[in-house]
Amino acid sequence: MIPLEKAVPARLESHGEKFEILVDPDLAVKFRQGEKIELEDMVAALAVFSNASRGTRAADESLLKVFHTTDFAEIATRVIQKGEIHLTAEQRKQMIAEKRRQVIHFIARNAINPQTGLPHPPQRIEMAMEEARVNIDLYKHLDELVKETVKALRPLLPIKFEELRIAVKIPADYAPRAFGDIQSAATIEREEWQKDGSWICLVRIPAGVQGDFYALVNRLTKGQGDVKILD
């Protein structure tokens, strides 16, 4: 459980009753967005309150009337998912800014301008979001926010989500050390170790990170690696 001083109330009002759970604001928002977080890791007390600031617990009769149970886990989950998480203005501002950054990063990494075949710079995406007046809903999952944002940006920016299939050959002197980094940066479809000790593989990467991937191969092989985009 978290310290009380770090907790904020998550509040749900129903049937003329008020129910509050003391939660970590960051973890509660992530939980509401669909991330798997253990309930005990994000609450400050295993109790349902009618007024958390006064320490007044909700009566069992009220819990049964609204939730049809007195089980804390069931009630807390519903309160966090359906209620209002009381964030300070600064907390909300910081969380929205971080979520906005994640949306921009995802689009810059995974999408390209189909007219040039190059990714849009993050600054251009951000400017287009401001022009399109894109609002970031703190409680929506990243995937949903990306879809909404791309729909809003398409009248302003040509956007296409695409993956590239790339053949890579790493010389024997660099292959053992390069393997882990390549595996982390790309999805390996096929691979084969050659008799001379070199390593060849077929990988998939988001189109927006093409330049970064080439730079990685060059760094790992001191410019001696080979890469080729496949149709």
C-alpha positions as CSV (number, residue, x, y, z in Angstrom):
1,M,0.0,0.0,0.0
2,I,1.0,3.6,-0.5
3,P,1.6,6.3,2.2
4,L,-1.5,8.3,3.1
5,E,0.2,11.6,2.2
6,K,0.6,10.4,-1.4
7,A,-3.0,9.4,-1.8
8,V,-6.0,11.2,-3.4
9,P,-9.6,10.2,-3.2
10,A,-11.3,8.3,-6.1
11,R,-15.0,9.1,-5.6
12,L,-18.2,7.6,-6.9
13,E,-21.7,8.9,-6.2
14,S,-24.7,6.7,-6.7
15,H,-28.2,6.2,-5.3
16,G,-27.7,9.3,-3.1
17,E,-24.6,7.8,-1.5
18,K,-20.9,8.8,-1.8
19,F,-18.0,6.3,-1.8
20,E,-14.3,7.1,-1.7
21,I,-11.1,5.1,-2.0
22,L,-7.7,6.5,-1.2
23,V,-5.4,5.9,-4.2
24,D,-2.1,6.8,-5.8
25,P,-3.2,9.2,-8.6
26,D,-0.6,8.0,-11.2
27,L,-1.4,4.3,-10.7
28,A,-5.1,4.8,-10.5
29,V,-5.1,6.6,-13.9
30,K,-3.0,3.8,-15.4
31,F,-5.3,1.2,-14.0
32,R,-8.3,3.0,-15.5
33,Q,-6.5,3.1,-18.8
34,G,-6.3,-0.7,-18.8
35,E,-2.8,-1.4,-17.3
36,K,-2.6,-4.4,-14.9
37,I,-1.8,-3.1,-11.5
38,E,-2.4,-4.9,-8.2
39,L,-5.1,-3.1,-6.1
40,E,-3.0,-3.2,-3.0
41,D,-0.2,-1.4,-4.8
42,M,-2.3,1.7,-5.5
43,V,-4.5,2.1,-2.4
44,A,-3.6,3.7,0.9
45,A,-6.1,1.7,3.0
46,L,-8.3,-1.4,2.4
47,A,-11.4,0.6,3.3
48,V,-14.3,2.2,1.5
49,F,-15.1,5.7,3.0
50,S,-18.2,7.9,2.8
51,N,-15.8,10.8,3.7
52,A,-12.1,9.9,3.4
53,S,-10.9,13.3,4.8
54,R,-12.8,12.6,8.0
55,G,-12.0,8.9,8.0
56,T,-15.7,8.0,8.0
57,R,-16.3,4.5,6.6
58,A,-19.2,3.7,4.4
59,A,-21.9,1.6,6.1
60,D,-22.3,-2.0,5.0
61,E,-26.0,-1.2,4.3
62,S,-24.9,1.5,1.8
63,L,-22.4,-0.8,0.1
64,L,-24.9,-3.6,-0.3
65,K,-27.5,-1.2,-1.7
66,V,-25.3,0.2,-4.4
67,F,-22.7,-2.6,-5.1
68,H,-24.6,-5.6,-3.8
69,T,-21.4,-6.7,-2.0
70,T,-19.1,-5.6,0.8
71,D,-16.0,-7.0,-0.9
72,F,-13.4,-4.3,-0.9
73,A,-11.7,-5.4,-4.2
74,E,-14.9,-5.4,-6.2
75,I,-16.0,-2.1,-4.8
76,A,-12.6,-0.4,-5.1
77,T,-12.3,-1.5,-8.7
78,R,-15.6,-0.1,-9.7
79,V,-15.0,3.2,-7.9
80,I,-11.6,3.7,-9.6
81,Q,-12.9,2.7,-13.0
82,K,-16.2,4.6,-13.0
83,G,-15.7,7.4,-10.5
84,E,-13.8,10.6,-10.4
85,I,-10.1,10.6,-9.4
86,H,-9.5,13.9,-7.6
87,L,-6.2,15.2,-9.1
88,T,-4.7,18.5,-8.3
89,A,-4.5,21.0,-11.3
90,E,-0.7,20.4,-11.5
91,Q,-1.1,16.6,-11.4
92,R,-3.7,16.7,-14.2
93,K,-1.5,19.1,-16.3
94,Q,1.6,16.9,-15.9
95,M,-0.3,13.7,-16.7
96,I,-2.0,15.1,-19.8
97,A,1.4,16.5,-21.0
98,E,3.0,13.1,-20.6
99,K,0.1,11.3,-22.4
100,R,0.3,13.9,-25.2
101,R,4.1,13.2,-25.5
102,Q,3.3,9.5,-25.8
103,V,0.9,10.1,-28.6
104,I,3.4,12.3,-30.5
105,H,6.2,9.7,-30.0
106,F,4.0,6.8,-31.2
107,I,3.0,8.6,-34.4
108,A,6.5,9.8,-35.1
109,R,7.8,6.3,-34.6
110,N,5.2,4.3,-36.5
111,A,3.9,6.6,-39.3
112,I,5.4,8.3,-42.3
113,N,4.5,10.9,-44.8
114,P,3.5,8.8,-47.9
115,Q,4.5,11.6,-50.2
116,T,8.2,11.5,-49.1
117,G,8.4,8.1,-47.4
118,L,9.9,9.9,-44.3
119,P,8.6,10.2,-40.8
120,H,7.0,13.4,-39.6
121,P,9.2,15.2,-37.1
122,P,7.7,15.3,-33.6
123,Q,7.6,19.1,-33.6
124,R,5.5,19.0,-36.8
125,I,3.1,16.5,-35.3
126,E,2.7,18.7,-32.2
127,M,2.1,21.8,-34.2
128,A,-0.6,20.0,-36.2
129,M,-2.2,18.7,-33.0
130,E,-2.4,22.3,-31.7
131,E,-3.8,23.5,-35.1
132,A,-6.4,20.7,-35.0
133,R,-7.2,21.4,-31.4
134,V,-6.7,17.8,-30.4
135,N,-7.8,17.2,-26.8
136,I,-6.1,14.5,-24.7
137,D,-8.5,12.5,-22.5
138,L,-6.4,11.4,-19.6
139,Y,-8.4,8.3,-19.0
140,K,-8.3,6.9,-22.6
141,H,-5.9,4.2,-23.6
142,L,-3.0,5.2,-25.8
143,D,-4.3,3.2,-28.8
144,E,-7.6,5.0,-28.7
145,L,-5.9,8.4,-28.4
146,V,-3.7,7.7,-31.4
147,K,-6.7,6.8,-33.6
148,E,-8.5,9.9,-32.6
149,T,-5.4,12.1,-33.1
150,V,-4.6,10.6,-36.5
151,K,-8.2,11.2,-37.7
152,A,-8.0,14.8,-36.6
153,L,-4.5,15.3,-38.3
154,R,-5.3,13.8,-41.7
155,P,-6.8,17.0,-43.1
156,L,-3.5,18.7,-42.2
157,L,-0.8,16.0,-42.5
158,P,-0.5,13.1,-44.9
159,I,-0.1,10.1,-42.6
160,K,0.4,6.5,-43.3
161,F,1.2,3.7,-40.9
162,E,3.6,1.3,-42.4
163,E,6.2,-1.4,-41.4
164,L,9.3,-2.1,-43.4
165,R,10.9,-5.5,-44.0
166,I,14.6,-5.2,-44.0
167,A,17.4,-7.8,-44.7
168,V,20.4,-7.3,-42.5
169,K,23.9,-8.9,-42.6
170,I,26.2,-8.5,-39.7
171,P,29.9,-9.5,-40.3
172,A,31.3,-12.2,-38.1
173,D,33.5,-9.9,-36.0
174,Y,30.4,-8.0,-34.8
175,A,27.6,-10.6,-35.0
176,P,27.6,-12.0,-31.4
177,R,27.4,-8.6,-29.8
178,A,25.0,-7.2,-32.3
179,F,22.4,-9.9,-31.9
180,G,20.8,-8.6,-28.7
181,D,20.6,-5.0,-29.9
182,I,19.0,-5.9,-33.2
183,Q,16.5,-8.2,-31.4
184,S,15.5,-5.3,-29.1
185,A,15.1,-2.8,-32.0
186,A,13.2,-4.9,-34.5
187,T,11.0,-8.0,-34.9
188,I,13.1,-10.8,-36.3
189,E,11.2,-12.9,-38.8
190,R,14.0,-15.2,-39.9
191,E,17.7,-15.5,-39.1
192,E,20.6,-17.7,-40.1
193,W,24.2,-18.0,-39.0
194,Q,26.6,-18.4,-41.9
195,K,29.6,-20.7,-42.1
196,D,32.0,-17.7,-41.9
197,G,30.4,-16.6,-38.6
198,S,28.3,-13.7,-40.0
199,W,24.7,-13.4,-39.2
200,I,21.9,-12.5,-41.6
201,C,18.3,-11.9,-40.6
202,L,15.0,-10.5,-42.0
203,V,13.4,-8.0,-39.7
204,R,10.3,-5.8,-39.5
205,I,10.5,-2.2,-38.1
206,P,8.1,0.7,-37.9
207,A,8.7,2.9,-40.9
208,G,9.2,5.9,-38.8
209,V,12.4,4.5,-37.2
210,Q,14.1,3.6,-40.4
211,G,16.9,6.1,-39.9
212,D,17.5,5.1,-36.3
213,F,17.7,1.5,-37.3
214,Y,20.3,2.2,-40.0
215,A,22.3,4.2,-37.5
216,L,22.2,1.3,-35.0
217,V,23.5,-1.2,-37.6
218,N,26.3,1.2,-38.6
219,R,27.2,1.8,-34.9
220,L,27.2,-2.0,-34.1
221,T,29.3,-2.9,-37.1
222,K,31.5,0.3,-37.5
223,G,29.9,0.8,-40.9
224,Q,30.5,-2.7,-42.2
225,G,26.9,-4.0,-41.9
226,D,24.6,-4.4,-44.9
227,V,20.9,-3.4,-44.9
228,K,18.4,-3.7,-47.7
229,I,14.7,-2.8,-47.8
230,L,12.6,-5.6,-49.3
231,D,9.4,-4.9,-51.3
